[in-house]
Amino acid sequence: MVLKKLPFLLNKEVNLIANLSSVSALLKEVFDFFWVGFYIVEGERLIVGPYQGPLACLQIPYGKGVCGKSWELKESIVVSDVQLYEGHISCNPDSRSEIVVPVLDINGEVAVVLDIDSNRLNGFDDVDSMYLEQIGKNIQPFL
């Protein structure tokens, strides 16, 4: 359902922030994730962008935490239990599992990362990763 709605949603606007806001809201509405949003690459750090959920970390250094590691590796990361992830950055103690998907620009560089937290253990799997990567591909033209 989300992948079918996305092209119609994104074709109405060309502004990146507006589109990231819409995607965050759509994912939160459909799946009721604990936290869903984007971090935007700015120099050697990720800066919080549009999101839905409790307050977030404002910046994350390159290679640090799940988001920074996903940026560094240029690959999605699924974490079943954030307390067992070495170097996890806890923005909210109620977060229990996490999935992060990097979104690459046309040059193959990470421009934003999609970060989703669940307040349950084992909240995500490889199927989620596959579909969220498709969402990232829909965002790519706006980077």
Secondary structure, DSSP 8 states (H G I E B T S, - for coil): -HHHHHHHHHTT---HHHHHHHHHHHHHHHH--SEEEEEEEETTEEEEEEEESS---SEEETT-HHHHHHHHHTS-EEES-GGGSTT---S-TT--EEEEEEEE-TTS-EEEEEEEEESSTT---HHHHHHHHHHHHHHGGG-
